[in-house]
Amino acid sequence: MTIQLKETLKVLDQKHFLHPTSSIEQQQADGPAAIFTEGEGIYLKDMEGNVYIDGMSSLWNVNVGHGREEIAEAAKEQMGKLAFSSCFATFSNEPAIRLASKIASMAPGNLNTVFFTSGGSESNDTAIKLARHYWVLKGQPQRQTIISRTQSYHGVAMGATNATGLKAFRDFTNSHAPGFHYVYNQSARNLRDTIEQLGPETVAAFMSEPVQGAGGVNIAQENYFKEVREICDEYGILFIADEVITGFGRTGKLFGMQHYDVVPDMITFAKGVSSGYAQLGGVIISENIHLDLCELSKGTLMHGYTYSGHAVACAVGLKNIEIIERENLVENAAKMGEAMLEGFRVLQDKYSFIGRVRTLGLLGAIELVKSRETGELFDTLLSPIFVQETMKRGLILRTVTYEQDTIVFAPPLILSQAELNEMLRILDETFEFVRKNIVEKEG
């Protein structure tokens, strides 16, 4: 019966479900890679009964792990009272008010006011629009340009796509938006030079992830963001931190920018705020920006989403944050991130084709190289083969192959030492397979 059901679902999937960020060719040839039916802790189960470690927290987002019944109960309770009501025209609801207040209390510095969205792309689009609107209100409408970094990823909505430094995402369509520029990853000097070249009076904001996720888990140099903050202050430019992946404990601190002792003007968030149990995101803005908006704005703020401040999603967010705090998951992410890095280094010593390894909390990467000295890659990229093999062994991971050959990691923040050991065992076994079947043959 399961085989028959799986085949039925495969055909329906191929005919009717256009998958996000997937190979259409692969889907049409093979159907879905897995059809998941259950989740518990760090594990996912498919309809055939196969169990996998979710080494990516699905999409960097299931921070508290799968199968949290108390979150389901919170959603059910709220849905039974008030599933949804509009937050347009100053209407409100209690979960949205309480979640906004809670997030403001958690945010660094004077970041104190929250605009809710349904996810990360909407959050980054909102931050871009708010930055440009802010300068219109301040009488400087020429400040339109958004500067971001190469290898950055900010989402797939129009503004977020054009802020993304990974060119493949921008080239998906032939309608690039104007007013976006990109600077080198770790060069504050390049940011300064770009601002000078464009004219500071034309720049609205600089946008950056504290740690670049989809670009390969690129961790900033120690003083980079302090220099960026100083440059933004010098030229009167807003600084937007994209914390969609890094927010709510992923890096071992509540927000990634806290590692650098820097307070941006806006923080965008999503993913970890609800651990994927409901679609939720938002933008936290500084007290200064909020006061200016209150003083200068006349009439209606012409920006909002149907589900901004969705009552059920906000109730889920509140319960999710309660779990993060109660179970000390931020501290666990820091602790287990160090243990994961130690495990990566043991593997690095064992396999010569492992290049740089890195973690910040439970956000990590392993680079695969033909030569550690030169960074030369293999003719056949190893990481896509590697993650196929880890999945056969019960571990789901993800690759980054934009000018690199990298395996990335983001397990749930509940990860235990025993579960990490099992992950490392599977990695070791898979590296050995790759060494014998690919590296030695190419070498």
C-alpha distance (Angstrom), angle and dihedral (degrees) to the residues before:
residue distance angle dihedral
M1 . . .
T2 3.82 . .
I3 3.81 91.5 .
Q4 3.80 90.9 49.8
L5 3.83 91.8 46.5
K6 3.80 91.7 47.9
E7 3.80 91.4 51.8
T8 3.82 90.6 48.9
L9 3.78 91.7 50.4
K10 3.82 91.6 45.6
V11 3.80 91.2 56.1
L12 3.81 92.4 46.0
D13 3.82 90.1 47.7
Q14 3.80 92.6 52.1
K15 3.79 93.3 46.8
H16 3.78 102.8 39.8
F17 3.84 112.5 18.1
L18 3.82 118.6 77.0
H19 3.81 101.6 -165.1
P20 3.81 123.7 -140.4
T21 3.81 118.0 -115.1
S22 3.80 92.5 -5.4
S23 3.79 138.5 124.5
I24 3.80 106.0 -98.1
E25 3.79 88.4 -164.5
Q26 3.81 91.5 54.7
Q27 3.80 92.5 46.3
Q28 3.79 92.6 51.2
A29 3.80 91.7 47.5
D30 3.80 100.4 43.0
G31 3.78 109.0 10.4
P32 3.82 121.3 -133.8
A33 3.81 116.1 -11.9
A34 3.81 88.9 -132.6
I35 3.79 136.4 -9.8
F36 3.79 105.6 -141.3
T37 3.78 120.5 -151.1
E38 3.82 106.1 168.9
G39 3.78 141.9 24.3
E40 3.79 130.1 -165.2
G41 3.80 125.4 171.6
I42 3.81 109.0 -44.1
Y43 3.82 91.8 -16.7
L44 3.80 136.2 94.7
K45 3.82 125.2 -165.3
D46 3.79 125.1 -156.4
M47 3.80 127.1 -148.4
E48 3.81 91.6 -94.3
G49 3.78 90.8 57.8
N50 3.81 96.9 -105.6
V51 3.81 112.8 147.7
Y52 3.81 123.3 -147.7
I53 3.79 135.7 -174.5
D54 3.79 105.1 -121.8
G55 3.78 95.4 -134.0
M56 3.81 92.3 175.0
S57 3.82 99.3 45.8
S58 3.83 80.0 -117.6
L59 3.84 96.6 -78.6
W60 3.82 99.7 3.0
N61 3.80 87.1 -79.3
V62 3.83 118.2 90.7
N63 3.81 91.6 89.8
V64 3.81 98.0 160.4
G65 3.80 93.8 42.3
H66 3.78 132.4 -114.2
G67 3.79 129.7 -57.6
R68 3.81 101.0 31.6
E69 3.79 102.0 166.7
E70 3.80 93.9 -171.2
I71 3.80 89.6 62.0
A72 3.79 89.5 50.5
E73 3.80 88.9 50.1
A74 3.81 91.9 49.9
A75 3.80 89.9 51.6
K76 3.80 91.7 47.0
E77 3.79 92.9 49.2
Q78 3.78 93.1 49.5
M79 3.79 92.6 43.8
G80 3.79 89.6 53.3
K81 3.82 90.8 54.9
L82 3.80 104.1 32.5
A83 3.80 121.4 -13.3
F84 3.79 95.9 179.0
S85 3.75 142.8 -8.3
S86 3.78 129.0 167.0
C87 3.79 120.7 -95.4
F88 3.81 92.1 -163.7
A89 3.82 119.5 111.1
T90 3.85 90.2 28.4
F91 3.84 94.1 -63.7
S92 3.80 110.9 146.5
N93 3.79 145.8 177.9
E94 3.79 133.6 -145.8
P95 3.85 99.8 -112.2
A96 3.82 91.4 52.1
I97 3.80 92.3 49.1
R98 3.80 93.4 46.8
L99 3.80 94.3 45.4
A100 3.81 92.3 49.0
S101 3.80 89.3 50.9
K102 3.81 92.2 46.5
I103 3.80 93.8 50.0
A104 3.81 90.7 47.1
S105 3.81 89.0 54.3
M106 3.82 90.7 52.1
A107 3.80 98.1 44.6
P108 3.81 120.5 96.7
G109 3.78 125.3 -106.3
N110 3.78 118.2 -16.7
L111 3.82 96.4 -22.0
N112 3.75 97.5 131.9
T113 3.82 115.7 145.6
V114 3.82 128.8 67.8
F115 3.81 132.9 -152.2
F116 3.83 110.8 -166.9
T117 3.80 126.8 -138.7
S118 3.80 136.0 167.4
G119 3.82 98.1 -108.6
G120 3.78 150.4 -21.4
S121 3.79 100.6 -68.8
E122 3.79 90.4 51.3
S123 3.80 89.8 46.9
N124 3.79 93.4 54.4
D125 3.80 92.5 43.1
T126 3.79 87.6 52.0
A127 3.81 93.2 50.3
I128 3.80 90.7 50.7
K129 3.80 92.0 49.6
L130 3.81 93.2 44.5
A131 3.81 91.0 50.8
R132 3.79 92.4 51.5
H133 3.82 92.3 42.9
Y134 3.81 90.0 49.6
W135 3.80 91.1 58.1
V136 3.80 91.3 47.0
L137 3.80 88.5 55.4
K138 3.81 90.1 47.0
G139 3.80 90.4 56.0
Q140 3.82 94.9 -108.2
P141 3.83 103.1 106.6
Q142 3.81 91.0 157.9
R143 3.81 88.4 73.4
Q144 3.80 97.1 94.5
T145 3.81 107.1 124.0
I146 3.80 120.6 109.2
I147 3.80 116.3 -158.3
S148 3.80 119.6 -159.3
R149 3.81 136.5 163.0
T150 3.78 132.9 -92.7
Q151 3.82 111.5 -103.5
S152 3.80 89.9 27.3
Y153 3.79 123.2 135.3
H154 3.80 120.9 -158.4
G155 3.81 104.5 161.4
V156 3.79 142.7 -84.7
A157 3.81 105.0 -83.8
M158 3.79 112.0 107.4
G159 3.79 98.8 -95.3
A160 3.80 93.9 36.7
T161 3.81 91.6 49.2
N162 3.78 92.1 52.4
A163 3.80 91.3 47.7
T164 3.81 89.2 53.5
G165 3.79 112.2 103.7
L166 3.82 94.0 -155.3
K167 3.79 100.7 97.8
A168 3.81 95.9 -154.1
F169 3.80 90.4 68.2
R170 3.81 92.5 50.4
D171 3.79 91.5 47.5
F172 3.81 92.0 57.2
T173 3.81 87.4 90.7
N174 3.80 132.8 29.5
S175 3.81 95.7 -131.9
H176 3.80 106.8 83.9
A177 3.78 113.1 -179.4
P178 3.81 118.7 -125.4
G179 3.78 124.3 -121.2
F180 3.81 100.9 55.1
H181 3.81 126.4 115.9
Y182 3.81 133.3 174.9
V183 3.79 131.8 -144.0
Y184 3.80 132.0 -164.9
N185 3.78 115.5 -80.4
Q186 3.79 102.6 -112.6
S187 3.79 103.3 18.2
A188 3.79 115.6 106.2
R189 3.81 86.2 173.4
N190 3.80 89.8 59.6
L191 3.81 89.0 52.9
R192 3.79 90.9 52.4
D193 3.82 92.2 47.1
T194 3.81 91.4 48.7
I195 3.80 92.2 50.5
E196 3.80 90.5 49.7
Q197 3.80 91.2 48.0
L198 3.80 94.3 49.2
G199 3.79 93.8 39.8
P200 3.83 117.8 -107.2
E201 3.80 90.1 -119.5
T202 3.85 89.0 66.4
V203 3.82 98.2 50.7
A204 3.80 118.9 94.9
A205 3.80 102.0 177.4
F206 3.77 149.4 -15.9
M207 3.83 113.9 -131.2
S208 3.80 125.9 -162.8
E209 3.78 143.5 156.2
P210 3.83 113.0 -125.1
V211 3.81 85.6 -133.5
Q212 3.78 118.0 15.4
G213 3.81 107.3 -124.5
A214 3.79 112.0 -177.9
G215 3.80 88.7 30.4
G216 3.81 90.4 67.0
V217 3.83 108.2 -75.9
N218 3.80 92.5 -74.5
I219 3.81 110.4 -174.4
A220 3.80 116.2 -152.5
Q221 3.78 121.8 -117.6
E222 3.78 114.0 -99.7
N223 3.83 100.1 -98.7
Y224 3.80 99.4 27.2
F225 3.80 98.1 101.9
K226 3.81 93.6 41.8
E227 3.80 87.8 57.2
V228 3.81 90.3 45.6
R229 3.81 90.8 51.6
E230 3.80 90.5 50.8
I231 3.81 92.0 49.0
C232 3.81 92.4 48.8
D233 3.80 90.5 49.5
E234 3.80 91.9 47.2
Y235 3.81 92.7 54.1
G236 3.81 97.5 33.7
I237 3.82 93.2 -114.9
L238 3.80 123.6 150.9
F239 3.81 117.2 -117.8
I240 3.83 115.5 -143.0
A241 3.82 118.0 -167.6
D242 3.80 113.5 -156.6
E243 3.82 101.2 -146.7
V244 3.81 95.6 163.6
I245 3.82 90.0 122.1
T246 3.80 101.1 22.3
G247 3.80 100.0 46.3
F248 3.81 126.4 101.9
G249 3.77 100.0 29.8
R250 3.79 106.4 -45.6
T251 3.82 94.7 125.6
G252 3.80 97.4 40.5
K253 3.81 93.0 -92.0
L254 3.79 128.4 74.0
F255 3.80 90.4 -107.9
G256 3.78 127.6 18.4
M257 3.79 95.2 -129.5
Q258 3.80 89.0 64.5
H259 3.81 88.2 74.6
Y260 3.80 87.7 66.4
D261 3.82 97.9 41.0
V262 3.80 90.1 -122.1
V263 3.81 128.8 134.7
P264 3.81 114.3 -154.5
D265 3.80 125.1 -157.0
M266 3.79 92.3 -116.8
I267 3.79 135.5 16.5
T268 3.78 120.7 -159.5
F269 3.80 117.2 -154.8
A270 3.82 143.0 174.6
K271 3.85 131.2 129.9
G272 3.82 103.1 56.8
V273 3.82 94.7 39.5
S274 3.81 89.1 77.1
S275 3.83 100.3 11.5
G276 3.79 87.4 -127.2
Y277 3.82 94.3 -64.8
A278 3.81 89.3 118.2
Q279 3.79 135.4 8.4
L280 3.79 105.0 -96.3
G281 3.79 139.6 144.9
G282 3.75 141.3 139.9
V283 3.77 152.7 164.9
I284 3.80 125.4 -98.9
I285 3.80 112.5 -153.3
S286 3.78 130.1 -165.3
E287 3.78 123.4 -100.9
N288 3.82 88.7 -115.1
I289 3.80 93.6 56.1
H290 3.79 91.8 44.5
L291 3.80 92.7 51.3
D292 3.82 90.4 49.9
L293 3.81 90.5 49.6
C294 3.80 90.4 50.0
E295 3.80 92.6 48.3
L296 3.81 100.3 40.9
S297 3.79 104.8 31.1
K298 3.79 116.0 98.1
G299 3.78 123.5 -174.2
T300 3.80 122.8 -8.9
L301 3.80 127.2 -7.1
M302 3.80 96.6 -125.1
H303 3.77 96.6 -146.6
G304 3.79 130.9 82.7
Y305 3.78 144.8 117.9
T306 3.79 126.9 -126.4
Y307 3.80 89.4 -117.7
S308 3.80 98.8 42.9
G309 3.81 103.7 134.4
H310 3.81 93.4 8.4
A311 3.81 105.0 -171.3
V312 3.82 97.9 -138.8
A313 3.80 93.8 43.1
C314 3.81 90.5 50.3
A315 3.81 91.6 48.7
V316 3.81 87.7 52.3
G317 3.80 90.1 49.0
L318 3.80 91.7 52.6
K319 3.81 92.9 50.5
N320 3.81 91.4 45.0
I321 3.82 91.9 53.1
E322 3.80 89.6 46.7
I323 3.82 88.8 57.3
I324 3.81 92.8 46.5
E325 3.80 90.5 53.5
R326 3.80 97.9 39.0
E327 3.80 94.3 50.4
N328 3.82 95.3 40.6
L329 3.80 90.9 -124.4
V330 3.80 94.2 161.2
E331 3.79 89.7 58.9
N332 3.81 90.6 44.2
A333 3.80 90.5 52.8
A334 3.80 90.1 54.5
K335 3.80 93.1 46.8
M336 3.79 97.0 44.3
G337 3.80 91.1 42.5
E338 3.81 88.9 61.6
A339 3.80 89.9 48.0
M340 3.81 90.8 49.0
L341 3.81 90.6 51.6
E342 3.80 90.4 50.3
G343 3.81 89.0 52.2
F344 3.80 91.3 49.1
R345 3.80 90.5 52.3
V346 3.81 91.6 52.5
L347 3.81 88.4 54.0
Q348 3.81 90.4 45.5
D349 3.80 90.0 56.5
K350 3.80 90.5 50.1
Y351 3.81 100.8 46.2
S352 3.81 120.4 48.3
F353 3.81 93.6 -159.0
I354 3.81 92.3 64.7
G355 3.80 108.6 99.0
R356 3.79 125.1 -177.0
V357 3.79 119.5 -6.6
R358 3.81 125.7 -165.8
T359 3.78 144.4 165.7
L360 3.78 137.5 -176.9
G361 3.77 106.1 -170.9
L362 3.79 109.0 -45.9
L363 3.78 93.3 -21.4
G364 3.79 111.9 98.5
A365 3.79 148.5 156.4
I366 3.80 141.0 -161.5
E367 3.81 118.5 -161.3
L368 3.81 120.5 -149.4
V369 3.81 116.5 -148.0
K370 3.78 140.4 167.8
S371 3.80 89.6 -142.0
R372 3.79 126.4 24.0
E373 3.78 90.3 -164.1
T374 3.81 97.0 56.0
G375 3.81 101.8 20.7
E376 3.82 89.4 -125.9
L377 3.81 112.8 165.6
F378 3.78 128.2 -138.2
D379 3.80 116.7 -97.3
T380 3.79 87.2 -118.7
L381 3.79 110.4 48.1
L382 3.79 108.8 -121.0
S383 3.81 102.9 -159.1
P384 3.85 97.6 72.0
I385 3.81 89.6 51.9
F386 3.79 90.4 43.3
V387 3.82 95.5 55.8
Q388 3.80 91.2 47.0
E389 3.80 87.9 55.6
T390 3.81 94.6 45.9
M391 3.79 89.4 52.4
K392 3.80 89.8 54.3
R393 3.79 85.9 55.3
G394 3.80 94.6 47.1
L395 3.82 105.4 -93.6
I396 3.82 124.9 111.9
L397 3.81 115.7 -152.5
R398 3.79 137.6 155.3
T399 3.79 136.0 -128.8
V400 3.79 134.9 -139.9
T401 3.79 113.5 -155.2
Y402 3.82 102.8 165.3
E403 3.83 98.5 127.0
Q404 3.81 88.8 -34.1
D405 3.80 142.5 64.0
T406 3.79 105.2 -128.7
I407 3.79 138.0 154.9
V408 3.80 113.7 -149.1
F409 3.80 130.2 -156.7
A410 3.80 135.4 -160.6
P411 3.82 110.2 156.6
P412 3.82 120.0 179.1
L413 3.80 115.1 -76.8
I414 3.81 90.2 -117.4
L415 3.83 89.8 70.7
S416 3.82 113.3 142.8
Q417 3.79 128.3 -153.4
A418 3.82 90.8 -109.1
E419 3.82 90.8 52.3
L420 3.80 91.3 47.0
N421 3.80 89.3 50.9
E422 3.80 89.6 54.6
M423 3.81 90.5 49.9
L424 3.79 90.5 50.8
R425 3.80 91.5 47.9
I426 3.80 90.7 54.7
L427 3.80 90.6 46.6
D428 3.80 91.4 51.0
E429 3.80 92.0 49.0
T430 3.80 91.4 48.2
F431 3.82 94.0 47.1
E432 3.79 88.2 52.7
F433 3.80 90.1 51.5
V434 3.81 91.4 49.8
R435 3.81 91.8 47.0
K436 3.80 93.6 53.0
N437 3.79 99.5 38.2
I438 3.81 103.8 35.3
V439 3.80 116.2 8.2
E440 3.81 97.0 48.9
K441 3.81 91.6 45.7
E442 3.82 92.3 50.3
G443 3.79 93.6 39.6
